[in-house]
Amino acid sequence: LRHMLEWTIGEVRQRQSRLRQTSFDDMLGALHRALHHPSDSDLAQHLAAQYPAALIDEFQDTDPLQFEIFSSIYKNKTHPVFLVGDPKQAIYSFRHADLYTYFRARQGAERIFHLADNQRSEPALIHGVNGLFGHNQRAFVLSDLRFTPVHVGAKPRLRFEDRGSGYAALQVWTLPFEPGAEPSSETGDNAAPSQVAQCHTTLFNKEDAILRSAGACAAEISRLLAQAREGLVRIGERQLCAGDIAILVRTHKQGSVMKAALNAL
């Protein structure tokens, strides 16, 4: 297997060369090699002159090779370079994101800014997220990966209203204690809107847990849409519709299970 992998890399490059084909990764690799080749010592200077300022958005998706390219071009720090990104999003490694590359870049930054206000979410949800992740300074395990609380921005936003249940802006559902029982999101009589809601838990095998979770999610979506038609669930002055709802899953298989649960209802 190791021989096959090593052989394939070289073979693909040779075939691309014969066919005069170049991929995006090939261009990155060629630029990186050129910037570090002794005979091309002026290349970085020429590129910096051609691009005297750089703004790299979604910087958390930058891999080590790309970062070395940027660092070589702007190594003299005579040109402004702005890096915009959220390190917590670097968990999406399928985009070649590298968390430690982000840390390296931040250590070399002259000034660091944070977004102070959330202009999208409603106040109760913002307070709930601040409370959940601000409770533990190492919520993301790594000491360099910190949660920065945000304030409610001044931009007007439509309020989500759910009169059909004991609504809390941020809810965490866990599997019910009694097998076959309906999941709940109890907050208690005196719970604040921003409080995190939970219910009792027990152990299930993974496949059963996925099926139960998908079924509970589909049932809640069905309730929301049904009660929206009755005028009980609204966003601003209009009723909630299916297009307002997003479901996040970890794998394609979980997406298929979720789709089947929705189709069943």
N, C-alpha and C positions, 0 to 999 in steps of 0.2 A: 504493500500500500504506500509506504514512504517513497519507494522508487517510482511508483506511478505518479505520485504528486509532484516529485521533483522533475520528472521527465515531462509532464504535461505543461508545466510553466514555461520551460524553454521551447517546447514544441509549438505551443500557441503563439509565442512571440515570433518564431521563425515563419509560421504560416501567415500571420498578420503582415509581416514584412514582405513576404512574396506577393500577397494580395493587396498591398498598400492600404491596409486598414489600421485605424487607430481608435482606441476607446478613450473615454474620459480619464480613466485611471492611467492609461498609457501616457496621456499628455501630462498628467501630474508627475508621474515618474520621470519622464524625460526632462521636465523643467527642474525637478529636484536634482537630478544628476548634473544638469548643465550649471546650476548655481553652485555646485560643490566641486566642479571640475577646475583644476588649476589653470587651464587655458582660457576659461571664461570668467576671469576675475572681475571684469567690468560689467557683466550682465546685470547683477543686482543693482548697480549704480544707474544703469540705463533704464531699468524698469522703474526704479524709484523716481527718476526724472520724468518718465512718461506718465506715471501714476503718483503724483506728489501727495496724495491723501488717500486713505483707505477706510471704508466702513464695512465691517464684516458682520452681517446680521446672522442670527441663529448660530452664534459662535460655538454653542455647546455641541454642535454636530461636526466640529473640526477634528480631523484625525491628526496623529503626530506628523505624518508626512506633509500635510497641508500647513501645519503650524511652522514647521521648519522652513517651508518656502516663504511664508510671510516674514518670519524672523530674519531670514537671509536678506530679503529685499529691504526691510526697514530696520536693519540692525544698528544703524548709527543714531536712531531716534531723533533725526532732524525733520521728520515728516510726521504729521498727525495720523494716528491709527486708532480707530474706535472699534471696540469689540462689544457686541451687543448679544447677550444670551443669558440663559438660566441654567445653571449647572445641574439642577434637579431633573432637567429634561435629557441629560446625557445618559440616562438609563436606557434610552432607545438605541441600543448598540447596533441594530440592523442598519442604521444610517451611518455606521462607522464612527459614531460619537465616542469620545474618549474623555472620561471625567478627569483624569490626571493631566491631560493636555490643557484642560480648562484651568486647573489649579496652577500649572506652570505659567500660563498667560496672566492670570490674576496677580501672581507674585511679582511679575515684572511691570505691572501697570503703575503709572504715576498717580492716577486718581481713579477712585472707584465710586460709582453712583448707583443708587437703588431707586426703583419706582416706589414712590411713597403712597400713592393712592390707587385704589381699584375702581375703575370707572364702569365696570360691567355688571358685577354681581350686586345683589341686594344686601343691605346692611347686616341682616341677621346671619346670612351665609358667611360674609366676611368675618364677623365676630366669631362664628363657630369654627372656621378654619384657623383663625389666629389662636383660639383657645386650644384646639386639638394639637396643633404642631408646636405651639409655643410652650406647652406644658413641659416638654422634655427638650433640653438644649441639644441632645444628641439623637433627636428623632430619626435622623437619616444616617445614624451610626458613625459616619466619618466626621471627625472634628472640623474639617475644612468645609463641610457641606452643611450650611446653616439655614435656618428658616428666618426670614425677615418679615415681621408683622407689617400689615399695610392698613391704611385708613380708608374710610369710605370717601370716594371721590365726589365732586360736586355735580358731575354730569347727571341729568335726570335719567331715570330708568323705570321701566314698567315693573310693577310689583306682581309677584306670583301669589295667588290666593287659592287655598285648598280648604273649603268648608266641609269637605266630606270626611276628614280624618283629623286626628290630633297632630296637626302639621308642625314639624320642626324643620328649620331651614337646612340643617345638616343632620342626616340620619345614617346610622350604621346598623345594618341588619345582620344578624347572625342566625344560623340554623336553629329551629325550635328545639326545646328540650325534649318534648314528647314527639316521638316519630308519628308522622301523619298530621300533627297539629299545624294550624296556620301560623306562619311567621308573624311576629308583631314588631312594632317599633315604639315601644312604650317610653314615654318621657316623664310620667308622673303628673300629679295634679298641679304642682307648682313649678313645672319645668319652664325655663326661659326659652324663647324661640331659637336661640343660638345653641342650645344644649345638644350634645351628641346623644342620640337615642340608641339603646341596646335592648336585647332580650337574652334569655338564658341560652346556654350552648351545650351541646353534647358532641360526641365523636361519630362521624360517618366515614365510610370509605369514599375515595375521591370521586368515583363515577356517580355514586348516589348523591354526593354533595353538589356536584355540578348540575344534575338533573333537578334537584330540589331548589337550588338557587335560581335556575332558569325559570322554573315553574312559578316561583314566588315573584320574580321580576315581571313575568308576563301577566300574572294576575293583578299586580299593582298597576301596570300600564293599562290593562283593561278597565280597572276601576276608575283611574284618572280620566280616561276618555269617555267612559259612560257617564260619570258624574259631571264632566265638562258639558255634555249635551243637556244636562239638567240645569246648567248655570252655576254649579257649585265650585268648579275649578276654572280659574281665569288667569290670564296674563294681561294686566291692565284692564281694559274695557271689553276685551274679546275672550271667547272661550278657548281653552287649551286645545291644540290640535296635534295629530300624530307627528307632524313635522317639527314640533317643538322638542321632541324627546330623542335623546341619544343614548345608546347602550354601548359601553366600552367592555371589550373582552380581551383576553390575553392571547388567544390562539384562534385560528380558523375553525377548528373543531368546536370550540366553545361558541363561536358565532353560529355554526350550524345548529347546535343544540338550542340556542336562544331562538333562532328562526323557527325551529319546529315547535317550541313552546308557544310562540306567538301565533303560529298557524293553527295550533290546536284550539285557540280561543277565538 
